[in-house]
Amino acid sequence: MLVDSVESFPIRVRRKEKLVAASFTYPDYQAVLVRVACDGVAGWGEAMTRSGPKITALLVEEYLGPMIVGKKFDSPDSVWHAIWRELRVRGHTRGVEVEGLSGIEIAVQDACARLRGSPVSNLLGRRRASEVPAYAGSLFTSRGPLKSQVEVVKSLGLMGAKVKVGFGAERDFASLSEVRRGWEECELIADANGAYETHEALKVASKIKGLDLAWFEEPVPPDDLEGYRRFAREDPLPVGAGETWFVSDFSEPIEEKLIDVVEPSVSRCGGIGVAWGVSQDAARRGIGFSPMLGMNSAVSLAASLQLAAAAGKLVGAEYDPFGNPLLNELSPGFPRLRGGKLQVPEGNGLGIEVDMRFVKKNLEG
């Protein structure tokens, strides 16, 4: 398999309002799409970005792409390792470099599966499902009344919802209680985005414990393994984490069972191959698997659904029901939601096509 070319497309769509989480603000929708041609067939990937998409796009084309263009490989895994070896010896094993690598790897997986005439999920292993239970991510108090957001989610038949917390025990309790009152059967997730130090997070956990949460997501910063170990010892609530971990960051939390649900972001963690390995390791340790989406595009969701379709111990997949144009307008006919479940694309590769008119319209100059 010859890698013919690597291209990147930084796109940005302005939001009407800013969404405020405890640790950061989302001013608009952003993504870096990556197109890799292998043996004349193009595949699409996404490199996650939350700010400065042009920086990631330049890194993909000028730094990472030249490592593989014009060279032959026998699998997506060998392409990944060709880039990873260079990143690793330079100390670039986390952050924007690995996000760029993720975008390239997803695109290569897409192209390779298209060349073989198969969905990506079939190449990962046995395709277990044609649809995946979905929960909403995320409910923000800065978006407006939580009650109205709950009604949107319930109308779609989703299994549950993720609520942004991290604003102190009393405020977090009030937000989660409002959602619980309006939706008793909701699989309710509290997402702190790592905003708390361990003692603060434990205080919050004690306050919200009676609300029957599915899990407390990222109660402490992603690099605070001692915090996760203390949570595991005291066991106040089920814990989810993983959206801000890269490549080897998953091994200790999974091996030590510091979490109950692992949530890799395929466009950040290293790509489909890394996320697939995480799902397998988690299943062996009895840990649930739920791919993270956040405000990423249709490409990330398609890749996540291919993973979910083949994974064991699947809990569900995150889905944004609040009008993300990168999700709803990038790929005609996708995503498809039926009875609260996301339909796994059936075509070759990721199973979706990218609308270049949308890309060009929203390309950041």
Residue, then its C-alpha position, 0 to 999 in steps of 0.5 A: m500500500l503506497v501512501d500517495s498524499v496527506e492533506s489537511f483541512p482546518i475548519r471553523v464554524r462560529r457559534k451563536e453563543k459561547l459554551v462555558a465548562a469549568s476549565f475552559t470555554y468553547p467559542d466555536y466549532q473547530a476540527v481538522l479533517v485529514r485526507v490520505a490517499c493510499d494506492g489512489v483511494a482517499g480516506w478521511g480522518e479527523a485530528m481533534t482540536r479545540s483551538g487553533p486548527k491551522i496549527t494542527a493542520l500545518l503540523v499534519e502536512e509539514y511535519l507528520g505527512p512527509m514521514i509517510v508520503g511516497k512510502k509503502f506499508d502493509s497495514p494501517d498499523s505499520v503506517w502508525h508505527a512509522i510516525w510514532r517511532e519518530l515522535r517517541v524519540r523526540g518526546h512528542t508522545r502527547g498533545v497536538e502531535v498525537e492528535g495529528l497522528s490520530g487524524i492520519e491513522i483514521a484516514v489510513q484505516d478508512a482508505c485501507a478498508r475501502l481498498r479491501g471492500s469492507p467496513v473498518s469494524n470488520l477489519l478490527g474483529r467481528r462486527r457485533a452490532s448494527e446500532v449503538p445506544a447513545y447518550a447526550g453530550s453535553l448539557f451546559t448551564s451556559r446554553g440555557p435552562l437545563k430543563s429545555q435541554v433535557e426535553v430535547v434529549k428525551s424527545l430523541g429517545l437517548m439513554g441518558a445525558k452528560v452534564k457539565v459540572g466542576f463549579g463547586a459541590e452546591r452548584d453541581f448538585a443543583s444542576l444534576s438534581e434538576v436533570r434528575r427531577g425532570w428525567e428519573e430514568c436518565e443514565l446521568i453522567a457528571d462531567a468535571n473535565g478534570a476541574y477538581e483537585t482530589h479532596e475537592a472531587l471527593k467532597v463533590a462525590s459525597k454530595i452528589k452520590g444520592l443522585d444515582l449517577a452512571w459515572f463521575e467523569e474526569p473528577v480530577p486532572p488527567d495526569d493525576l493518577e494518585g487522585y484516581r487511585r484514591f477515588a478507587r480506594e474510597d469508591p464513592l462513585p463509578v468513575g469514567a475517564g480517558e478522553t484526554w489520555f494518549v497512547s500509553d496513558f491508558s495502561e495503568p488506569i486499566e490494569e489497576k482498575l482505577i476507572d469503571v468506564v474508559e472513554p477514548s477520543v479516537s481523534r486524540c488518543g492515537g487513532i482507531g488502532v489505539a482505541w481498539g486496543v484500549s477497548q480490548d484491554a478494558a474488556r479483559r479487566g471488566i471495564g466498560f467502553s464508551p467512545m468520546l465525541g464531544m464537539n467533534s465532527a461526523v468523521s470522529l463519530a463514524a470512526s467511534l461507531q466502527l469501534a463500538a460496533a466491534a467492541g466488547k463491554l460497550v456501554g454506549a456512545e456519546y452523541d451531540p443532539f444540539g445542532n453541531p454543524l460539523l456533525n450534522e452537515l459534513s456528511p449527507g445522510f449521517p448520522r442516523l438516529r433511530g429509537g435513541k440508537l445511532q446506526v453504524p454506517e454500513g459502507n466500506g471504510l468509515g462508511i461516510e462521504v465528506d461534503m467538500r462544499f461544506v469543507k470549502k465553505n468553512l475552511e479557515g483561511 
